[in-house]
Amino acid sequence: MRTTLDIPDIKYRRLKIKAAREGTSVRQIVLRGVDRELNGDAPRRTKRLAKPILKSYVPGSIRIDNEQIYDVIGFP
């Protein structure tokens, strides 16, 4: 089936560059994206964090060290 998509110029240019680097077509890249969406393989969106992420005893200021930041962000 044929369809028409309105893709912003900047994104289409990026698609063309990616296709050229991979030695494939824009069509194939778009179809891969459609397959990912339909098969549930699409990257999951992250959940928004509830505010406040860190509690402060004095509103507007917080004392935090790197270890506490890593605990909140969850670096590997």
Backbone as a printed PyTorch tensor [residue, N CA C, xyz], in Angstrom:
tensor([[[ 0.8430, -1.1790,  0.0000],
         [ 0.0000,  0.0000,  0.0000],
         [ 0.8820,  1.2330,  0.0000]],

        [[ 0.4880,  2.2200, -0.7010],
         [ 1.2140,  3.4880, -0.7270],
         [ 0.5330,  4.4680,  0.2150]],

        [[ 1.3530,  5.3010,  0.8320],
         [ 0.8290,  6.3590,  1.6830],
         [ 1.7670,  7.5520,  1.5890]],

        [[ 1.3220,  8.6690,  2.0650],
         [ 2.1380,  9.8770,  2.0600],
         [ 2.3510, 10.3130,  3.5050]],

        [[ 3.6020, 10.5820,  3.8330],
         [ 3.9470, 11.0820,  5.1620],
         [ 4.5280, 12.4730,  5.0280]],

        [[ 4.1950, 13.3260,  5.9550],
         [ 4.7720, 14.6600,  5.9950],
         [ 5.8630, 14.6450,  7.0520]],

        [[ 7.1080, 14.5090,  6.6120],
         [ 8.2560, 14.4410,  7.5170],
         [ 8.9910, 15.7740,  7.4250]],

        [[ 9.2560, 16.4120,  8.5630],
         [ 9.9890, 17.6820,  8.5380],
         [11.3270, 17.5310,  7.7990]],

        [[11.7110, 18.5710,  7.0920],
         [12.9260, 18.5300,  6.2690],
         [14.1570, 18.0540,  7.0280]],

        [[14.3620, 18.5680,  8.2120],
         [15.5710, 18.2160,  8.9660],
         [15.5890, 16.7270,  9.2970]],

        [[14.4300, 16.1770,  9.6520],
         [14.3740, 14.7470,  9.9670],
         [14.5600, 13.9010,  8.7160]],

        [[14.0170, 14.3610,  7.6040],
         [14.1760, 13.6040,  6.3630],
         [15.6420, 13.5930,  5.9250]],

        [[16.3320, 14.7210,  6.0980],
         [17.7570, 14.7650,  5.7660],
         [18.5380, 13.7850,  6.6260]],

        [[18.1980, 13.7300,  7.9140],
         [18.8740, 12.7880,  8.8170],
         [18.5820, 11.3480,  8.4090]],

        [[17.3440, 11.0850,  7.9890],
         [16.9970,  9.7480,  7.5000],
         [17.8180,  9.3830,  6.2640]],

        [[17.9340, 10.3150,  5.3240],
         [18.6960, 10.0640,  4.0970],
         [20.1610,  9.7690,  4.4200]],

        [[20.7320, 10.5260,  5.3520],
         [22.1260, 10.3120,  5.7420],
         [22.2940,  8.9400,  6.3810]],

        [[21.3750,  8.5920,  7.2850],
         [21.4340,  7.2860,  7.9470],
         [21.2990,  6.1610,  6.9280]],

        [[20.3940,  6.3020,  5.9990],
         [20.1920,  5.2880,  4.9660],
         [21.4570,  5.1310,  4.1210]],

        [[22.0770,  6.2310,  3.7500],
         [23.2940,  6.1670,  2.9490],
         [24.4140,  5.4730,  3.7100]],

        [[24.5450,  5.7980,  4.9910],
         [25.5920,  5.1650,  5.8130],
         [25.3650,  3.6610,  5.9530]],

        [[24.0950,  3.2600,  6.0470],
         [23.7660,  1.8390,  6.2150],
         [23.6530,  1.1050,  4.8840]],

        [[23.7030,  1.8410,  3.7840],
         [23.5660,  1.2200,  2.4740],
         [22.1660,  0.6770,  2.2340]],

        [[21.1800,  1.3730,  2.7500],
         [19.7870,  0.9590,  2.6120],
         [18.9610,  2.1540,  2.1430]],

        [[17.6510,  2.0200,  2.1800],
         [16.7810,  3.1150,  1.7350],
         [16.0350,  3.7160,  2.9210]],

        [[15.5360,  4.9200,  2.7060],
         [14.7070,  5.5630,  3.7250],
         [13.4850,  4.6920,  3.9980]],

        [[12.9330,  4.1130,  2.9490],
         [11.7650,  3.2370,  3.0870],
         [12.0380,  2.1000,  4.0710]],

        [[13.2040,  1.4640,  3.9420],
         [13.5430,  0.3510,  4.8320],
         [13.6720,  0.8100,  6.2890]],

        [[14.2540,  1.9740,  6.4880],
         [14.3860,  2.4950,  7.8540],
         [13.0160,  2.7880,  8.4420]],

        [[12.1390,  3.4040,  7.6600],
         [10.7880,  3.7040,  8.1400],
         [10.0420,  2.4050,  8.4540]],

        [[10.1610,  1.4030,  7.5860],
         [ 9.4830,  0.1250,  7.8350],
         [10.0200, -0.5660,  9.0900]],

        [[11.3240, -0.4440,  9.3430],
         [11.8820, -1.0000, 10.5870],
         [11.2420, -0.3440, 11.8010]],

        [[11.0780,  0.9820, 11.7370],
         [10.4410,  1.7050, 12.8360],
         [ 8.9930,  1.2780, 13.0270]],

        [[ 8.2810,  1.0820, 11.9270],
         [ 6.8930,  0.6280, 12.0070],
         [ 6.8460, -0.7670, 12.6390]],

        [[ 7.7470, -1.6510, 12.2140],
         [ 7.7970, -3.0030, 12.7890],
         [ 8.0580, -2.9570, 14.2860]],

        [[ 8.9840, -2.1040, 14.7000],
         [ 9.2800, -2.0010, 16.1410],
         [ 8.0430, -1.5700, 16.9260]],

        [[ 7.3330, -0.5990, 16.3940],
         [ 6.1180, -0.1340, 17.0680],
         [ 5.0610, -1.2320, 17.1420]],

        [[ 4.8640, -1.9240, 16.0460],
         [ 3.8170, -2.9430, 16.0020],
         [ 4.1700, -4.1840, 16.8090]],

        [[ 5.4570, -4.5090, 16.9020],
         [ 5.8900, -5.7000, 17.6330],
         [ 6.1770, -5.4230, 19.1020]],

        [[ 6.0420, -4.1930, 19.5200],
         [ 6.2920, -3.8500, 20.9220],
         [ 7.7640, -3.7360, 21.2450]],

        [[ 8.6260, -3.6190, 20.2280],
         [10.0670, -3.5050, 20.4540],
         [10.5290, -2.0670, 20.5680]],

        [[ 9.6120, -1.1390, 20.4700],
         [ 9.9800,  0.2730, 20.5180],
         [10.5360,  0.6120, 21.9020]],

        [[11.4940,  1.5250, 21.9560],
         [12.0370,  1.9140, 23.2600],
         [10.9280,  2.4350, 24.1620]],

        [[10.9380,  1.9800, 25.3750],
         [ 9.9160,  2.4260, 26.3250],
         [10.2480,  3.8110, 26.8340]],

        [[ 9.2230,  4.5890, 26.9800],
         [ 9.4220,  5.9350, 27.5030],
         [ 9.6280,  5.8560, 29.0030]],

        [[10.4850,  6.7120, 29.4990],
         [10.7660,  6.6990, 30.9220],
         [ 9.6190,  7.3500, 31.6830]],

        [[ 9.4570,  6.9280, 32.9050],
         [ 8.4190,  7.5080, 33.7520],
         [ 8.8990,  8.8430, 34.2960]],

        [[ 7.9820,  9.7480, 34.4480],
         [ 8.3210, 11.0330, 35.0580],
         [ 8.4950, 10.8300, 36.5570]],

        [[ 9.4510, 11.5420, 37.1020],
         [ 9.6960, 11.4650, 38.5340],
         [ 8.7430, 12.3930, 39.2650]],

        [[ 8.3130, 11.9440, 40.4220],
         [ 7.4490, 12.7820, 41.2510],
         [ 8.3070, 13.8640, 41.9030]],

        [[ 7.7480, 15.0340, 42.0540],
         [ 8.4710, 16.1290, 42.7010],
         [ 8.0540, 16.2110, 44.1470]],

        [[ 8.8950, 16.5280, 45.0360],
         [10.3180, 16.7250, 44.8650],
         [11.0500, 15.3840, 44.7870]],

        [[12.0920, 15.3360, 43.9860],
         [12.8890, 14.1270, 43.8700],
         [13.6850, 13.9320, 45.1470]],

        [[14.2530, 15.0240, 45.6190],
         [14.9840, 15.0120, 46.8860],
         [14.3420, 16.0230, 47.8160]],

        [[14.1350, 15.6160, 49.0320],
         [13.5130, 16.5200, 49.9980],
         [14.5600, 17.4400, 50.6040]],

        [[14.1800, 18.6760, 50.8020],
         [15.0540, 19.6700, 51.3950],
         [14.3860, 20.2120, 52.6420]],

        [[15.1830, 20.3730, 53.6850],
         [14.6300, 20.9240, 54.9240],
         [14.4720, 22.4300, 54.8360]],

        [[15.2360, 23.0500, 53.9260],
         [15.1310, 24.4810, 53.6950],
         [14.7260, 24.6560, 52.2320]],

        [[13.4660, 25.0250, 51.9700],
         [13.0160, 25.1540, 50.5820],
         [13.9310, 26.0600, 49.7600]],

        [[14.2310, 25.6180, 48.5490],
         [15.0710, 26.4040, 47.6590],
         [16.5450, 26.0850, 47.7590]],

        [[16.9250, 25.2540, 48.7050],
         [18.3340, 24.8710, 48.8070],
         [18.4180, 23.3990, 49.1920]],

        [[19.4680, 22.7800, 48.7490],
         [19.6630, 21.3700, 49.0760],
         [21.1550, 21.0670, 49.0770]],

        [[21.5400, 20.2480, 50.0050],
         [22.9330, 19.8110, 50.0610],
         [22.9510, 18.3530, 49.6330]],

        [[23.6870, 18.0890, 48.5680],
         [23.7180, 16.7480, 48.0140],
         [25.1230, 16.4590, 47.5040]],

        [[25.5650, 15.2170, 47.6880],
         [26.8710, 14.8410, 47.1660],
         [26.6890, 13.8880, 45.9770]],

        [[27.7860, 13.5470, 45.3310],
         [27.7180, 12.7150, 44.1330],
         [27.0540, 11.3690, 44.3930]],

        [[27.3280, 10.7760, 45.5210],
         [26.7370,  9.4700, 45.8330],
         [25.2120,  9.5460, 45.8760]],

        [[24.6770, 10.6030, 46.4560],
         [23.2320, 10.7850, 46.5010],
         [22.6620, 11.0230, 45.1080]],

        [[23.3980, 11.7470, 44.2640],
         [22.9550, 11.9770, 42.8890],
         [22.8930, 10.6440, 42.1620]],

        [[23.9230,  9.8120, 42.3040],
         [23.9280,  8.5050, 41.6350],
         [22.7890,  7.6230, 42.1280]],

        [[22.4370,  7.7320, 43.3950],
         [21.3010,  6.9500, 43.9180],
         [19.9970,  7.3560, 43.2500]],

        [[19.8150,  8.6460, 43.0250],
         [18.5780,  9.1450, 42.4130],
         [18.5270,  8.8310, 40.9260]],

        [[19.6410,  9.0840, 40.2210],
         [19.6820,  8.9050, 38.7860],
         [19.8150,  7.4390, 38.4140]],

        [[20.5180,  6.6810, 39.2110],
         [20.6660,  5.2560, 38.9450],
         [21.7220,  4.9420, 37.9120]],

        [[22.8790,  5.5780, 37.9980],
         [23.9750,  5.2400, 37.0990],
         [24.4150,  3.8090, 37.3620]],

        [[24.9190,  3.1590, 36.3350],
         [25.3810,  1.7650, 36.5330],
         [26.5890,  1.6800, 37.4190]]])
